[in-house]
Amino acid sequence: MLHADADPPGRRASTGQHLLRASVALGCALALAAPAVAADGAPSGRAPARERVIVGGDQSYPPYEFLDQQGRPAGFNVDLTRAVARTVGLEVEFRLGRWADMRRALESGEIDALQGMSFSEERAREVDFTPPSLIVHHAIFARKGDRPVRSLADLAGKEVLVLRSGIMHDTLRREHPEVKVVPADTHADVLRQLAAGRHDYAVMAKLPGLYLIREMGLSNLTAMDQPAAVERYGFAVRRGNEALAARLAEGLAIVRNTGEYQAMSEAWLGVLEPRGPSVQQMLRWGAFVVIPLVLLLATMAAWSRTLHRQVAVRTADLTREIAERKQKEEELRANQQQLLQADKMAALGVLVSGVAHEINNPNGLILLDLQVLDDVLRDATPILDAHAREQGDYTLGSLRWSRLREALPGMVSDALGASRRVKRIVEDLKDFARQGPPELRDGVSIDEVVGATARLVEALVKKSTDRFEVQLAPGLPAIRGSPQRLEQVLVNLLVNACQALPDRSRGIRLRTYVDAAKGAVCVEVRDEGVGIEPEHLARLTDPFFTTKRDTGGTGLGLAVSAGIVKEHGGTLEFESVPGQGTTVRMLLPVVRREAA
C-alpha cells in the first residue's frame, strides 16, 4: 500500500541513497555493539559502559509526547524510547520543548535525536531517519458549521493554522503556496486560536487534535473525516550520526518482535475511547437499588405471615382476607420483577468490570475506515502490480511489494472481522441489560441463547480459566421461553462456576443435549472447582442462602434463577463432589409439534 508521502519519480535516486546510508550505518552499529574479544578469541568478559544520549521531543503533542502535570516527559514516544534504549544499552536524557526549538537543537548538536519526526525528502537532506515507528494521519480541523473541505488543495486562499516548523508547515509552504499559512508555537495554540474564531482552518495530526479538543473542552471544533495527509513518523538523528540511527533502528525492531510495542500502542493510542463508570460507582449504584429491594422483600414476607395468622383467627372474614391476600401477591410479583432486573444489573456489573472501555464510537470509526481502506487496496493493487512489472519488485513500508501483496488483503480482512466481533459483543451486552417483556414465546433456539451467553461472559471466563469448552448438540428442538431470562440464568451459572475455580488450570464445560427420557432440552454447566458440601445441596435455591457471604454473596442468584426456570416449566438439577467440582443441569420442556 502506498502512503501519501511516497517518493515521486524524480526523487527516487535520493531516497535510494538515504536507504543505502541507513544500511551501512546498521552494519557499523552492529559491529560497534559486538562484545569485545580477546586475542585468543574468547570474550573479554568486560561489560561496556552505557552510552548516554540526549533525546528531544514536543512538549505538547499528546498522546505521542508531552509534559505531564508534574512536568515529567510522558507519552507513547517516551515509553518507546525507553524500551528501545534499554534494548540496545543506551542511557537516555529527555528534553521536551517547543517543536521549532527542538528542531534547531538537533541541527546545532544540543541534542542527539528527536524521538518523533515525520519523514519528508526535504528533511532527509538535513537529518537521518530510522524506519518509521508509526503512520500518522493528519486532518483538517474546522469550527462546527463551517464549510467542509476534503483536501489541502481546497484550502487555497484560506488562513490555515499549523504548528511552527511542523510537517504540515513544511508541506503547505512547499506544495501549496496559495494557502495563507499561520504558524503557532504549540498544537494547543493552534486549536485555541481556531476555536476563538481566528483564521479559517487548522491542519495537524488527527489523534493529538482530538485529544487536545477533549482535554481543553473545545466543543465547537471538529475534524474532517477525509485524511489530509498520511506521514511516516519515527526517530530522527543529527545528519551523519549513522551509528546512533542504526542502534535505534535495531532496538525498534526488537521491541516490535517482543510484543512490547503492541502493549504500549494499546495503552497510549486508545485514549479517546469513552470511559465507563468505575467499579466503586457500580457497587454504590447497586447498593442503592438492591438494599431497599431486599428490605422491601423482607417487609412483604413479614406482612404475608401476618395475613396467614389473620386468616386462621378470623375465618368469618375469609372472603375479604383472600381478596387482600391476592392483592398483596400481585404487589409481591411486581416487586419480584424489579428484583429480577436488579439481579440482572448486578450480574451485568460483574461482566462490564472486565471490559476496559466502551468502544462503540471509536469501533464504528475503525470499521468505516477499514472498509474504505479495503476498497482502496482493491483498486490500487492492479496499479501496484503494473508498477512492479515495469520497475521490478520495490519496497513499501520497509517490506517488499511481492510479500505485501499476499499479506495485506488478509490483514485488512482480519481487522474487519475483529472490529465486527467487537460490535457484536457490545450489542449482546446491550440486549442483556435491556428489560424485556415477561411473556414467553415459541420457537426459541437454546443454542442461540448459549452462544449469546458465552460471548457475554467471555472476558470473565478468560480471566478465570485456561480450559473453557462449549459443546452444542446439532439439531436441538425449539423450546418455549424468554431468551433474555434464560441468558440471565446461564450467566449466573457461569459466573458461579468461574468463582468456584481455585486456579486457571481447572476447567469449565458448557454443553447442550436432548434428554429423551424426560422430553427436555438440557443445558449443562460443569466446573472443576471446589465443590459444594452435601448438606448444602438441598438449600442452594433457598432465598438468601449462600456459602459466599464473606465475599459479597446475597443468596439471591440461584433463587431467582430457579424461579425463572420454573416459569419455563423446567427444573434445575445439582450434583457436586467437594474438591472435584459441580455440575448444574437446566432442563426445559420441548415444544411439541402439535402444540406449536
N, C-alpha and C positions, 0 to 999 in steps of 0.2 A: 504494500500500500504506500503511495506517495503522500508525503506531508506537504503542507502549504509552503514550507521553506526548502523544497527540493531544489537542487542546483540547476540553474539554467544551462543550456548547452554551451554558451560562451564561456562559462566558468568551470567547466569540467576539469580542465588541467590543474587549476589552482587547488581544487578540492582533492585531487589525487595526490598532489604534493603534500597537502596537510595530513592526509591519512598515512602517507609514507613516513613522514616525520614522527607521527604517533607510534607507528610500528617499531621504528628504530629506537624510540625512547623507551618503549616497553621492554625491548631486549636489554637495553642498558640498565634499566631499573632492576630487572630480574638478576642480572649479573652482579649489581651492587648489593642486592638483598641476599645473595647466596652466603652461607656461613663460611667463615674463614677456615682455610685448610692448611695444615702444617706441611712441611716438606715431605713427610712420609705418606701424605695422602689422607691422614686422619683429621677430623675436625679439631680445631684448636680448643673447643670447649669454653670459649670466652664469649659471653652474651654481648652483642653490640649495644652501644648506648642508643636510646630512643631519640630520634631526630625531632627537633621542635619546629613546628611550622605555625605561621600566623594566618588564619583563615577569616576573611571578611564576609559581610552579608548585609542585607537590607534590614533596617531596624523596624520596619512597618510593612511586612509582606506576609501576613498570616494567611493560611496555616503553614506556609513553607518556612518562613524565618521571621522572628520578631523578638522584641524585648518584653518579658512578662511584667507583671505588676511589681516585682522585686528588682526589675532592671536586669534580669538574667537572660541570656540567649535561650530561645526555645523554638520549637517547630520541627517539621519533618526534615528540613535540610540539616538542622543542628544534630538531631539524633542520627541521621545517615552519616554525617561527617565523623561523629564519634565512633560509629561502628566501623567505618572504613579505616580510620586511623588506628583503631585497636587491632584490626586485622593485619595491617602491614607494618605495625611497630612505630607509629608516629605519635608525637605528643602535640596536642592542638591547643592554641590560644585563639579564642574567638574575639572578633571586633565587629560589632554591628553599628551602622550609622546610616546617614542618608546615602541613597544609591549613587548619586553623582560623585560624592566624596569617596565612596568605596572604589569606584572605577578609577579615579585619579590615584588613590592609594596603591592600587595594583600596578598601574603604569609606572609610578615613581619608586616602586620597590618597598613601600612601607609595610605591605602585606604580601604573603606568598601566593595566595589563591583566593578566589571567590567560590563559595560553596554552591551558588546557583546563578547561572547566567545563560540567557537564550543565545543560541548559535545563529550567526549570520556570516556571510562571506567577508563583509566589511570588518567585522570584529575578529574573524580568524586571521586577518593580517596584523592584528595588534596583540592578540593573546593566543595561547594554545588551549584547546578544548579536549576534555576526555569524552568517551562515549556518553550519550545522554542518560541521565537518571530518571527523567520524566518527559512526557509530552504535554505541554501546557497549551490550553485553549484560551485564546483572547477573544473578548466580546466587546460589542459597542453598548455602552450604558446611556440611558436617556431618562428624562423625567416622565412619569406616567402621563399619558395623554398626548405626548409629542409624536410627531410623525415617525413611524418606524423606518429604519434603514437596514439594508441587507449586507452591504459590503463597504470596505474602506473607500471605494470609488464614489459611493453615494454621499460622502462627506464633503465633496468639493464645494468650496466657498463657505463652509461652516467653521465656527470656532470650536476646536476639539481639544479637550484637556487630556494630557498624558503625563506620565512620570518623567521627570527630567533625566536625560541620558538613558532612558529605558529602551527596550527593543522597539516598542511602538513609536517612540520619539524618533529613533533612527529610521524606521520603516517609512513613516509618513513624510519625513524630511527628504528621504531619498527617492521614494517611488510615487508620492502624491504631493508634489509641491503646491498644488492648487488648494490644499487644505490649510486653514489658518491654525497652526499648532500653538497651544498654550501650555507650556510646561509647568509642573508643580513639583515641590520637593519630595512629597510622600504620596502614597496612594490614598491615604486618608484625606489629604488636602484636595486631591483630585475629586473625590466623591463629595466632600463637604462643599466645595465651590459649585459643583453641578447641582446639588440639592438646594443651594441658596439661590438658584436662578441665574448664576453667572455662566455665560457661554452656552453652547448648544448641546454638545455631546461629550462623552469621555470614552477612551479606549484603554483597556487594561485586561490583565488575566481574569478570567471569569470567576474562578473559585475564590481567590482573595477578595475580589469585588463583592461577591455575595456575602462572604464572611464579614467584611467591614460594614456593609449595609445593615446586617442584622445587629452587630455589636454597637453601632452608633445610632441605631433606631431611625435610619433614613428611609421612612416608609414611602416617600414619593419617588423613589428611583426604581428602575427595572433594567434587566439585561435582555438584549435581543437574543432570540433563540439561535439564530444562524451564527456560527463561529466566524469572527473577523479574520483570524489568523491562527495557525497551529505551529508552534515553535518547539524545537528540541532544546532541552534545558538540562544543564549539568555543571560539573566543575570547570573552572577556567583558571589557568595559571599564567604567570608572567611569561612573556614571549621568550623562548629559548630554554625554559626550565623543563626540559623534556623528561628528566628523571622523575621529578615530582608528579608530572602528569601521568607517567606510566604507573607509578605506585598507586595513585588514586584510582586509575582505571582498573588495576589488578584487584584492589580492595573492594571496589564496587561490584566486580564480577563475583567475588567470593561471597559478599553479603547477599547478593541476589540468589545464589545457589543454596545458601543455608536456610533460606526461608525467613531470615530476619527482616529483609526488605519488605516482604509482604505484610508482616505484622506491623511495621512502622507505618506503612501506607494505609492500612485499615484503621490504625489508631488516629492518624492526623488528617487524612483526606476524606473522612466521613463526618466532618464536624458539622455539616449543615443539616444532618438528619435530625428531625424534631425529637426532643427528649420527652420520654414518658414520665408518669408520676413515680416518685421514689417508693421504695419498699415501706418506709415509715408512713408515707401518706396512704398507701394502700391498706396497711394494718389499721391506721387511725380511722379511715372511712369504713372499713369492715367492722370495727368495733362499734361505731356509731349506728350501724344497721343491725348487727347480729345481737348485741346485748339487749336493746329494747324488745326485739322479737322474742328472745329467749324468756325475758321476764313476762312478756305478754302471754306466751305459751304456758308458762307455769301458773299464771293467774287463771287462765282458762281451764287448766286441769283442776285447780282447786275449786273453781266455780262449778265444774261438772260434777265433782264428788258431792258438793252441797246439794245440787239438784237431785242426785240419786237418793240422798237421805230424805229430802222433802217428798219424793215420790213414795218412799216406803211408809212415811208417817202420815201423809195426807192423801190417802187413797181416794177420798171423796173428790179431790180436785185432779184426778188422774188425767182427764182430757186437757185441762188447761196446762198441766205440767208437761204433758207430751208435746203440746204446741210450743211451749217455751224451750223445751229441750231441742226440738227441731230447729228453732231459730238460732239457738246457741251453736248447734252443729254447723249450720250454714256459716256463721261467723268464724267458727274454727277452721272450716275448709278454706274460707277466704284468706285467713291469716296463714294457713299452711301453704297456699300458693305463693304468698310473699316470702315465706321461709325457704321454699324451693328455689326461688330466684336468688335469695341472699346466699344460699349454699352454692348455687352455680357461680355467683360472682366471687365467692371465696376460692373455689377451685380455679376459676379463671385467673385470679390474682397470683396463685402459685405458678401457673403457666407463663403469665406475662412477665413475671420476675426473671425468667430465663431469657427473655428477649431483650437485647441491649438497647435497641432503639426502634421506634416505629419508622417504617421505611416506605410508606405508601407513596408520598410525593416524590422523593428522590428516585425510587424504583421506577415510577412511571416515566420520569425523565430519562433514566437509563434505558428502559425498554424502547422508548421512542427513538433515542439516538442510535441504539444498536440496530433497529430496523432500517433507519436511514443509512447507517454505515454498511449494512448488508447489501442494500441496493447499490450504493456507490461502489463497493468492492466488485459486485457482479458486473456493473457497467465498465469498470476500469480494467478488469482482467484481460479482455482482448487487446486493449491498447498496450498494456504492460507486456503481454506476450509478444506483440509485434515489435516492441522496442527491444526485447531480449533477442529476437531472431535477427534484428538488424545490427545490434551493438554487442551481442554476446551477453552472458549472464552478468548481472550487476547487483549492487548492494543496496538494500533498503533497511534503515534502522539497524545497521550492523549485521544483517543477515542476507544471504543470497536469495535472489528472487525465485530461483528454481526450488528452493526449500520453502520459502514463504507461500508460494502459490498453492502448495498442497496443505499447508497448516492453517492459513488464515480463514478459509471458509469454516473449518471445524471449530476454530477458536470463537468466531462470531456466533456460530450455531450453539456452542456450549454456553456462551454468555447469555444468549437469548433464552435458552432453556432454563438456566439458573434464575434469571430475572422473572420469568413466568412462574416458576415454582415458588419464589418468594411471594409473588402476588397471590397465588392460590392459598398459601398458608395464612396470610393476613386475612383473606376473605373467610377462611374456615373459622378463625378466631372471632370475627365479627358475627358470623352466623351462630356460633356457640353462645355468645353473650346476648344475642337478641332474644327477647322474651316471646315465645311462640304461643299459639292458642292451645288449650288443653285437649282439644278433640283429637282422637286417633283416626288415622286414615289407612286405607288398604294399599297393598302393593309396595310396601316398604322393603327395600333391599338391605338385609343385615350386613352384607359385605360392604356396601357404601357407607353405612354407619361406622363400621370398624375402620375403614380406610380414613375417613374424616377424623376419627378419634386418634388414630396413630399419628396423623400429621399434627394434631393439636399438642400432643404430649411428646413430640419428637425431641425438643430441647431438653426436657426433664429426663427422658429415658437415656439419651446420650450422656448426660451428666452422671447418671446412676449406674449404668452397666455397659459392659463391652459386648454383651451377648443378648440381643433382643431379636426374637424370631416371630414372624407373622405367617400363619398358615391359613389360607382361605379355601374352603371346600368349593369346588366348582358346581354350578347349577343349583344353588340353595333356593328353596321355595320362598315366596314372599310371605311377609307377616303383616299383621295389622298393628300399627303403633305410631308413636311420635318420634321422628328421628332426633330432634333436639333433646328430648328427655332420655332416650336411650344413650345418646352420646354422653349426657351428664352421668349416667350410671357407669359407663365404661371408663370415662375419665377418672371417676372416683376410685374404681377398682385398680386402674393402672397407677395412679398416684400412691395408693396404699402399697402396691407391690414394690414400687421404687423405694418408698420409705422403709420397707422391711429388709432391703438388701444390706448386709453388713459391709460389703466392698464391691468394687466394679467387676470382680471375677465371677460373681454369681449372676445367673441369667434370668430372663423373663420370656415366657412363650405365650402368644396370643393366637388362638385358633378358633375356627368355626366348623361345625359339622351338624348333621341331622341325626337326632336320636329317634330312630324309627319306633322303638318300643313305646316312647312317651308321646309320639306325634308332635315333636317340637324341634325347633332350631336352637342349637346350643352355641353360646359364646363362652369359651373357657380361657381364664387368665391364671397361669401357673407361674409362681415365682420360687426361687431357691433362697428365700430369706430365712429369718429367724424362726418363723412358725408361730403357732398360737397354742396355748395350753388347752388341753381337752375340756377343762371346766369352763372355759370362756367361749367355746364354740356356740353353745346354745343361746348365748346372750348377745351375739355380735350385732343383731339388728334391733336390739332394745334402744329406745331413745336415751341419749345421754350416757350410755355405757361406752367406755373407751379404756384401752390399756396405754394410751399415749397422752394422758392428761398433762404429764410433766413437760411434754414438748408442744403443747398447744392444742391437743385434740379436744373436740367438743362432744363426740359421741353421736353426732347427727348425720354424718356422711352415709354410713351403711343403713341407718334407719330410714333416711329419705330415699336411698336407692331401692331398698326393699319395697317401700310404698309405691314407687314408680313401676317396678316390675309387677307388683300385684295389680296395679291399674291395667296393665297389659295382659292380665290373665296368666302370668308366668310365675316362676319361682327362682329364688337364689339358693344354691347349694354350696356348702363349705366343707373342705377337707384340709387337714393340716397335721403335720408331724413336727414337733418342736425341734429346731435345729436343722431341718431339712427343707422346709418351705410350705407354702399354702396354695391350694387350688380352689378357685371360685368359678362356679358354672351358672350362667344366666340362661334359663330355659324359657323360650317364648313359643306359644302355640302356633302351628302352621295354619294359614288361612286355607280352608277347604275350597276347592274349585267351585263346588255347588253354591257355597255361601258367597264366594266372590262374584 
